[in-house]
Amino acid sequence: METGIANLLGALSLAVMDRIEQGAREVIGRGGETPAALVVIGYGQGMTNDKLRRILGLSHSGTVRLVDRLVSDRLVERRPGKDGREIALYLTEAGAATRNELMSSRISAVGSLLNVLSPAETKRLATLIHDLLARQDTSELDRFTICRMCDDSVCTNCPLPTTKGKRAR
């Protein structure tokens, strides 16, 4: 492995995440996993606390506190789950609108870094990123975790494979 490129990619990754985090704070006044929770809950209406916990890498109690805040802010509502034992999470109308603002903010934040590239450079970078993602060894849960802030209306054909199989974690 080339350590120089790994170091540069790490620095770029932090620059991207810092911009995304700042944009999220401007939209909802909170950082951490709060923005990702809204995005993820919006992917699969009816997601359970446990699946959200696994995707975000939080403890059970941390997830409950996070969901309590989202419910208190009237961005998420709890409904009975499929089997009667679980609680299903749904975005409210305000939650869906906030999620859309988060997606726009994220695209703007990352786009501002790409504005220095020519169209040809942007196309080459897109190909490299797509190829890099497509070669990862990921499970379905890994894919949700990696894509926890992705705009599913833009990325309609995720390049991440689910080659590890569907193992439960």
C-alpha positions in Angstrom: 0.0 0.0 0.0 1.2 3.5 -0.8 1.2 5.4 2.5 1.3 8.8 0.9 -2.0 8.3 -0.9 -3.6 6.7 2.2 -2.6 9.8 4.2 -4.0 12.2 1.6 -7.2 10.3 1.3 -7.6 10.3 5.1 -7.1 14.1 5.1 -9.6 14.5 2.3 -12.1 12.3 4.1 -11.8 14.5 7.2 -12.3 17.6 5.2 -15.5 16.1 3.6 -16.8 14.9 7.0 -16.1 18.3 8.7 -18.1 20.1 5.9 -21.0 17.6 6.2 -21.0 17.9 10.0 -21.1 21.7 9.8 -23.9 21.7 7.3 -25.9 19.3 9.4 -25.4 21.5 12.5 -26.7 24.4 10.5 -29.8 22.4 9.4 -30.8 20.8 12.7 -28.6 22.3 15.3 -27.1 18.9 16.2 -24.2 16.8 15.1 -23.1 13.4 16.0 -25.3 10.6 14.8 -28.5 12.7 14.9 -28.4 13.6 11.2 -27.5 10.1 10.1 -30.4 8.7 12.2 -32.8 10.9 10.3 -31.4 9.9 7.0 -31.4 6.2 7.8 -34.9 6.2 9.3 -36.0 7.8 6.0 -34.5 5.0 4.0 -36.7 2.3 5.5 -39.9 3.6 7.0 -40.6 1.3 9.9 -37.0 0.7 10.9 -36.6 -0.7 14.4 -34.4 0.7 17.1 -32.2 -2.3 17.0 -31.5 -2.0 13.2 -30.8 1.7 13.7 -28.5 0.9 16.6 -26.5 -1.6 14.5 -26.2 0.8 11.5 -25.1 3.8 13.7 -22.9 1.7 16.0 -24.6 2.9 19.1 -25.5 1.2 22.4 -29.1 0.3 23.0 -29.5 3.1 25.6 -27.7 5.6 23.3 -30.1 4.8 20.5 -33.1 5.1 22.8 -31.9 8.5 23.9 -31.3 9.6 20.3 -34.8 8.5 19.2 -36.3 10.1 22.3 -34.7 13.5 21.2 -36.0 13.0 17.6 -39.5 12.2 18.9 -39.3 15.2 21.2 -38.3 17.4 18.3 -41.3 16.0 16.4 -39.0 14.7 13.6 -39.7 11.0 14.2 -42.7 9.0 15.6 -42.9 5.6 17.0 -45.6 3.1 15.8 -46.2 -0.5 16.5 -43.9 -2.8 14.7 -44.7 -5.8 12.5 -44.6 -8.4 15.3 -46.1 -6.4 18.1 -43.0 -6.6 20.2 -40.9 -4.1 18.3 -41.4 -0.4 17.8 -41.2 1.0 14.2 -39.7 4.4 13.5 -41.2 6.7 11.0 -40.3 10.2 9.9 -42.9 12.9 10.5 -43.7 15.4 7.8 -41.2 17.8 9.5 -38.7 15.0 9.8 -38.9 14.2 6.1 -38.5 17.9 5.3 -35.5 18.1 7.6 -34.0 15.0 6.0 -34.4 16.7 2.5 -32.5 19.8 3.9 -29.8 17.5 5.2 -29.4 15.9 1.8 -29.2 19.2 0.1 -26.7 20.5 2.6 -24.5 17.3 2.2 -24.4 17.6 -1.6 -23.5 21.3 -1.3 -20.8 20.7 1.2 -19.1 17.9 -0.8 -19.8 19.7 -4.1 -17.9 22.8 -2.9 -14.8 20.6 -2.6 -15.3 19.3 -6.2 -15.8 22.7 -7.8 -12.0 23.1 -8.3 -12.0 20.1 -10.7 -12.6 20.3 -14.4 -15.4 18.2 -15.9 -12.9 15.7 -17.1 -11.2 15.4 -13.7 -14.6 15.1 -12.1 -15.5 12.2 -14.4 -12.2 10.4 -13.7 -12.7 10.9 -10.0 -16.3 9.5 -10.2 -15.0 6.4 -12.0 -12.2 5.8 -9.4 -14.6 6.3 -6.5 -17.2 4.0 -8.1 -14.5 1.3 -8.8 -13.1 1.6 -5.3 -16.5 1.2 -3.6 -17.4 -1.7 -6.0 -14.3 -3.6 -4.9 -15.1 -3.5 -1.2 -16.0 -6.7 0.8 -19.2 -5.5 2.5 -22.3 -7.0 4.1 -25.7 -5.6 3.8 -25.2 -4.0 7.3 -21.8 -2.6 6.2 -23.6 -1.0 3.2 -26.2 0.7 5.4 -23.5 1.9 7.7 -21.2 3.3 4.9 -24.2 4.9 3.2 -25.9 6.3 6.3 -25.7 9.8 5.0 -26.2 9.1 1.3 -29.0 10.7 -0.7 -30.9 7.7 -2.0 -32.6 9.9 -4.6 -29.2 10.6 -6.2 -27.5 7.2 -5.7 -30.1 4.8 -7.2 -27.5 2.0 -8.1 -25.2 1.7 -5.1 -21.8 0.3 -6.2 -21.1 -1.3 -2.9 -21.5 -5.1 -3.2 -22.9 -7.3 -0.4 -20.4 -10.1 -0.9 -20.1 -11.0 2.7 -23.6 -12.5 2.6 -26.4 -11.7 4.8 -25.0 -12.5 8.2 -26.7 -11.1 11.3 -24.7 -8.9 13.7 
